[in-house]
Amino acid sequence: MSQDYQRQTVELKEYSQKMGFEVVKTFEEKISGGKNNEDRPKLMEMINFIKSNQIDKVLCWELSRIGRNTIEVLKTIKLLNDNCISLFIKNYNIETLNDKCEINPLSQFMIQILTSVSEMEKTTIRQRVKSGYDNFRKNGGKVGRKEGFRKDDETILNENKDVSKLLKQGYSVRKVMKLTDKSSGTIQKVKKLINDK
């Protein structure tokens, strides 16, 4: 997975060089699930950076790097448009603004369609996986850990050192969930183990 990110970054840098763009800063983010933009630290760091620096163009490999659903993508693009920053999406060769800082209506339309199709594909995959699990269970299959399997306390603490550190610094369970992308159950378990020590 990391090689794929590196490849995308390298190709975007090569494209920038070919077009004569100066690359001021690179932002890479590996994050899962349908996170809101506000819960994506690297994306928010990029937005703050481009707002406070003289940036006129952002390059990304694909739309999912900008937002996980149509609303989040369009929110990011609107923010860039409002600051006269053009977004170039490499895998579709689409640019949101022209040289006069005017919105490209065709690219806006295509972005809405592409993100909607992507969302639809994700929903279909989720439904297929759920249907497969349900069918497996109906036929007597068991999903999850083996009966009697339980991680010991030391293993749980070792696997969640980041959670322990944040909890000890006084962060709330909700804030730790956002920062570590771990479930409430895991964080509560770690919190209990720390308090029991």
Helices and strands as residue ranges (DSSP letters): H 2-19, G 37-39, H 41-52, E 57-60, G 63-65, H 70-82, E 86-89, E 94-95, H 105-138, H 153-159, H 161-168, H 173-180, H 184-196
